[in-house]
């Protein structure tokens, strides 16, 4: 409460949301909690959610806080973002990769 009183005396109330966000980030770093975002075409069921958490925690050796997002435009599969890493296993990405591979002309004329 004293901290909030100091903020109001100094007319810095507008900084309170940013201070709270930074506090949460420091708390999660101290408690070894990583935030992962999972984007899927349909909502996750409980068993799939647990498998994703196990997969991410095995790779990072951290407790995982999972944020889920549904985006039908990826058509299927999932995109997992944790920190600055991204694993894109979406059907949309696979189709783009196939289109790129087939658009290259592998036939070279020998003259």
Residue, then its C-alpha position, 0 to 999 in steps of 0.5 A: x500500500x505504501x508503494x501505491x501511496x508513493x506513486x500517487x504522491x509523485x503523480x505516476x499512477x499511469x505507470x501502474x499497469x506497466x509496473x504490474x506487468x514487469x512484476x509478473x514477469x520477474x515473478x515468473x522468472x524467479x519461480x521458473x515459469x515459462x509462458x507458452x502460447x499455442x495456436x490451434x484451429x480448434x479448441x484443445x481437449x484436456x489430454x492434448x493440452x497435457x501432452x503439449x505441456x509435457x512436450x514443452x516442459x521436457x524441452x525447457x525444464x520449466x513449469x509451463x503456463x499455457x495460453x491457448x488461442x484458436x485461429x481457424x485460418x491455420x487449417x489444422x495442426x498447431x503453432x507453439x510459441x515460447x519466448x523467442x522460439x516458435x514451432x510451426x506445425x500448422x497445415x497452412x505452413x506445410x501447404x506453403x512449403x509444398x507450394x514453394x517446392x513445386x513452384x521451383x523448376x527442377x528441370x534445367x536444359x543442357x545446351 
